[in-house]
Amino acid sequence: MEHFAVIQTLCRIGLEGSDPRFRKQVERLRDRLRSASDQKAVAALDRLLVGATSEHGLAPSVVEVSRTLVTGDELTSNVHPPSDRETSVPLAEVILEPGAGKPAPIFTETLQLALDAMLDEWKRVETLRAMGVEPSRSCLIYGPPGTGKTLTAFWLAEQLHLPIVNARIDGLVSSFLGTTARNIANLFAFANRYRCVLVLDEFDALAKMRDDPHEVGEIKRVVNTLLQNLDSRAGTGLTIAITNHDSLLDSAVWRRFENHIRIDLPDQRTRVAMLENFLRPLSIDEDVIKTLAFIVGHRSGSYLKNFADSLKRVLVLGNVEVSAAGIIRAARTLVPRMSLENGISSPARLFVHDESSFVGALLESGIGIRQASLAEMLEVSQSTISRYSREFTTRTANEEVAVHAE
C-alpha cells in the first residue's frame, strides 16, 4: 500500500487513546489488507493491535483494595516520613502517584501471569476469606540489574491505587551502633500507620546472612529487627522487597515473603516488543527490530532502552534516512561503542566484522527473518544472502565434524 508507513504511524497514535471505535477501524483496515494479500501490512497492524492491548490491559479491571486488607490513615502531601536522629536524612520518601511519569512495563508472558495472579488475590479478598484464606501481603522481587524490578513494584502499587513508602537505604543504614535497627523499627511504625505499599529496594543491604564471616555482630541485630517488623506488618499492609543479590539474603528472610518473583533478562519476543516501544516515534519494520534484538542479544530492559536512545541519536545527528538500510548502517556505527562484543562468535561482533557469518547465524536462529528483508537491510542482493546462508551451514557442519573427529 502506498504511504503505508504514514498510515501505520497514524494507527499507532490513535490506538494509544484506547478508543474502541478507532480500534475497530484499524481492525477493518487490517482485514481489507488481508483480503488484498498484503501480508506485510497485515502483520504490522496486528503488532500494533497486540501492543495496544498489552499496554492498556496489563492489569485486571480496576482493583479496589479492601480496607480490611490495607489499614491505616490516608497518606497526603502533608505527611513527612521519619528521619535518622543523628544525620536528619529521611528514612523513606512518600510517593503518592507511583505511576506518574513512568513507562508501562513490558513483561514476559510468564511474569505477566504471576503478577495478574497477585493482583487478583488483592482484588478478591472476600472470595478468599470465604474459603478460610487470606490474600498474600508480601512479595520479594529479585533478579539481574536493569530488568525492571523497581518499575514492577511501582506498577503493582499503581494498579492497587495505593501510594508508596519507598525506603531510603542511605537514611536507614547508619555507622552508629544500634541506629540502623532503630531506624528500621521507625520506618515500619510509620508505614503501618498509613494505607500504603512499603517498598524496600536494595533489600540485601538490610537482610544479609547472619552467618556471613565478613559481617560484624551488628548485622545480626539488624536482621533480627527486620524479621520482627516484617512479622508485625504481615497483618497490616503490603510489603515489596527488591534485590539484585538474592544469594546474600538470610534464609529466614525468604520465609517472610509469600511471593518470590524472579525477573530475568527478557526473552526474544519481549526484547522485540521493548525495542519497538523504545524506538517510538520511529515506525520500523518488524524484521529490522528483530535483527536489532538479535544483535543486542540477551540483555536487560534498561540496556535495550540505552541502545534505542543511542540509535535515535545517531539517526538524528547523522541525518540518516529512517529506512531499513539506514537503521542498520546507524547500528553498525553504534555497536562498537556499546560493549556488546561478548565473544568471537557473538552476534554483535559478527555484525561488525563478519557479515556472512552474521547473516547465517541470524537465519539459523529461528526468529523468522525473511531473506528479502535482510537483503534490503544490508544493501545486497537476495542471492548474496542465500549464498551467505549456504556458506554458514556448510562451515558449521564441517566444524561439528571436526569436533567429533577429535
N, C-alpha and C positions, 0 to 999 in steps of 0.2 A: 504494500500500500504506500502511495506517495505521501511524504511528510509524516510517516508513522511515528518517528521519534518525537515530534511535537505533540502528536495525539497521545502518545504514551505518557509524556510528562504531564499533560493536562489531566489525564485519568488518574495519575498518582496524586496530584494536588487535590483533585476532587474527592478521592477516596479517603484522604486524611480527615475530611469533615464527617465521615461515618454517616452520611445521609443515605438511607436505604433506597431512595428514589434514584440517586446518582449511581449507586452500585448496580441497580437493576439495568440501567442504560449501558454501563460498561459490560455487563454480562450479555446483553443483547448484541453489542458490538462484537464481543468475542465469538458468540455463536454464528454471526454472519460471516466473520472471517474464517471460521472453521468450515462453513459451507463453501467458501471460496478457496479452500485448501491452502490458506496462508498459515501454515503450522507455526512458523517462527513468531508471527504476530500473536497467534493464539496462546503460545507458551508464555510470551511476555505479559499478556493481560492476565493469564492465570496466576503468574507470580505476584502481580500487583494485588489481585483479589485475595490470595492467600496471605500476603503480607499485611494487608489491611485488617483481615480477620484476626491475625495474631496480635497486632498492635492494640486493637480496640477490644479484643476478647481475651486478654491474658488471664483474667480472673473471672470467677463466677460473678453473677449479677451482684448488686450492692451487698456487701457483707455488713450486716448490722450486729455489732458485738454486744452480747448481753451484758447488762450492768452487774450481773452476778458473777460474770467471768472476769471482768476487769473492774475493780472497785476503786473508789477514791474520788478526790475533788478534780475539777476540770483544770487543766493547765492553761494559763493565759500568758500573754507577753509581759505581764507584771510580776510573774513568778521568777525568782532568781535562784539558781542552784547553789548548793553549799560550796564552800571553798576550803582549801588547806589552811590551817591556822597559821603555820609558820610563813608560807610563801604567798598566801592570798590568791593562789591560782585556782580557778573554778574546777570542781571535780567532774563537771559534766556541762554539756550545752543542751538547751531545750530547743527542739526543732518542731514547731507547731504544724508545718506542712512538709512532710518528708519527701513528697514527690515533686515539689516546686523546683523548676529549673533542671530536673534530671531526665535523661532519656529513658524511654521504656526499654527495659532489659529484654534481650532475646535469649530464650532458654532452649536447651535441647529438649526433645520430646519427653525423655525420662524425667528430667528435672522439673519440667512443667507439670507432669502428673503428680510428682511428690508435693510440690508447692500447692497445687489445687486441692490435694487431699487435706493438707493442713488447714487451708482456708475453709474448707467445707466443715471441718471439725468446729472451728471457731464460729461458723455461721449457724450451725445446727446444735446448739448447746442443749436445748430442751429434749431433742430427739435422743441424744446420747444419754442424758440423765434418766430418761425413761427406761433405759437398758442398764442403769446402775453404774455407768462410767462417766468420767469427766473428760472434756477435751484436753489435749496436751497443752501445756502452757510454756514450754521451753524448747529451744532449738539451738543446736550447735552447728554452725556453718563453717566448713573447713575446705582447704584445697590450695592449689598453687596461687602465687600472687597474680593479680591482674585479671582474675576470672569473674569478677563482678559480685563478690560475696557481700561487700558493704552495700552495693546498689540493690542487691536482692533483699537484704534486711530492710532497707528503706522502702522498697517496693511493697514488701509484706505489710509494713505499718501503714502505708498509703491505702492499700486495699481494705484494711481494717478501720480506716478513718480515725486512727489514733496518733497522737503526737509521739515524738521520740525523746527520751532522755538518753543522750549519747555520752557515755563515759569518756573522760579525757585521761589518758594514761599519764600524761605529763603532770597532771594535778594529783592523781591518785598515788603514784609511786613517790615515796619520799626517802631521803637518806637518813632521816631521824628514826631512831629505834621505836617501833610500835606505831609510828604515824601512818604508815600505809594501811595497816589493819584498821585503824580508827577511821581513815578516810573511806575505806570500803564500807564500813558499817554506816557511816553518814550518807554515803551515796544511796545505799539500798533503803535507808529510812526515808530519804527524800522521794525516791521512785515509788515506794509503797504508799506514799501519801496521795498520789495522783493517778488518774486514769492515763496510762501510757504504755509504750513498749520500751523496756530498758535494753539498750544495745551496748554490749561490751566488746568493742573492737580491740584488736591486738591482745586477745584474751590470754595468750600464752605468757604475757608479761606478769599476769597475776596468778596463773594456775599451773605453774611449773611443778614437775615431780618433786615431792618432798624428800625423796631419797637420792636426789642428784648430788654427787660428791662435790661438785663445783659451787653449790649454793651454801650460803651461811644459814644459821639457825633461824633467821628472821623469816625465810620463805615458808617455814612450817607454820608460823603464826599467821602469816598472810593467807595461806591456802585454807587453814582451818577456819579462819574468819569468813573467807569466801564461801566455803561449803555451808557453814551455818546460815549465812544470809541467803544463799540460793534455796536452802530448805524452807526458810521462813517466807520467802516470796512465792513459793510454789502454789499457795492458795490465794494469792493476791493479784498478780498481774502476769504479763507476758514478758519473757526474757529471751533475747537472742544474743548469743556469743559468737565471735568471729575470730578465726586464727588461720595463719599460713603455716603454722608449725604444730600440727596436731600431735606429732610424735613426742613433743615436750610436755604435753598435758599430764597432770597427775591422774592416775587411773580412777580415783574416787570422783573426779570432776565429771567424767563421762556419764556416770550413773545419775547425775543430777539433771541431765538433759534427756527429754523423752524423744526428741527427733535429732538424728545425726545426719546432716545433709552434706555430702561432698560435692563440690562444684569443680569439675575437671576442666581441662582445656577443651574448647568446643570441637565437635566433630566437623567433618567436611561440609555437611548440609548447613549446619549452624554458622560456620565460617563464611559461607557464601551469603547467607541471609544478613550476617553482620556487615560484611563488606558492602553489600548493596545498600544497606541503611546508612553506613558511614560515608559512602561516596555521593550521597544526595547533596545537591540537586542534580547531579550529573545523571543522565539517562544512558546506561551502559548495558550492552548485550549480555545475556546470561553466560554465554561461553567465555567472554572476556573476564567476567567476575570469577567464574570457576577457575580460569587459568591463573588469575592473581592469587586466589586462595591456595592453589597448588604450589605456587612459587613461595608464598609466605610460610606454608607448612603448618605444623602443629603448634600454634602459638595462642596466646591468651587474647581475650577480647580487647584489653587495653592496648596490646601490641597492634592488633588489627586497626584500632582507631588511629594510632600514631601513623601507621603505614598509609591509611586512607588520607589522612590530613596532609602528610608529606607528598603524596602523589598529586593531590589537588594543587598544592603549592607549585610543584614542578610544571604542571599543566598551565597554570595561570601565568607564572613568571616567565616561562619559556614560550608563551604564546603558542602552545602545542594544540593542534586540532584535536577536539574530543571525538576521536574515531577509534575503531578497534586497533588500527596500526599505531595511531598517535599515542594511545594509552600504554601500549606495550613498549613503545620507544621510551616513553617517560619512565616506565617502571624499570627499564634496563639501566637508565642513568641513576635511578634511586636505590636499587638493591645493594650496590656496593657500599652505600652509606648506612645501611640498616642492620648490620651484624646478622645477616641471615644465613651465612655460609656455615652450615653445621658439619660438613664433611665433604670429601672429594666428590661424592655422588649425590649430594643434596640437590633438590630441585632448584634452589636459588643459585647455587654455583653452576649447575648445568645451564641454567637460563642465561647466565652472563658469559660463560666460557665455552659451552659445547651445545650449540643449537640443535644439532642432530640427535644427540642423546636426550636432550630436554624434551624434544617432540616425542621420541619413542617412549620415554618414561611417563609423560603426560597421557599419551594414548593408552598405555598399558595399565594406568592407574584405575581405570574403570569408572571415572567420574563423568563420562559421557560428553567428551568434546568432539565436535564434528571436524573432520579434516578440512572442509571448506572454510570453516571459521578460523582454524589455525593458519591456513594459508593467507587469509586476509590479515590476521594479526601480525604475522611475521613477514608479510610482503614478499612471499614466494609463491610459486605455482603449487597447485594441489598435487601434481605428480612428484614434486620435491618432497612434500610432506609424506606421501606414500613411500618414497624411497627411504626417507629417514626412519620410518616405522619398520620397514623390512630390515634395514641395516641393524637397528637396535635389537630386533627379535633374534636375528642371526647371531649377533655378538653376545647377547645374553645366553643363548643356548650353548654357544661354544664355551663360555665361561663356566657354565654349570657342568659341562662335560669334563673340563679341565679340573674342576674341584673334585668331581667324583673319581677321576683318574688318580689324583693324589692320595 
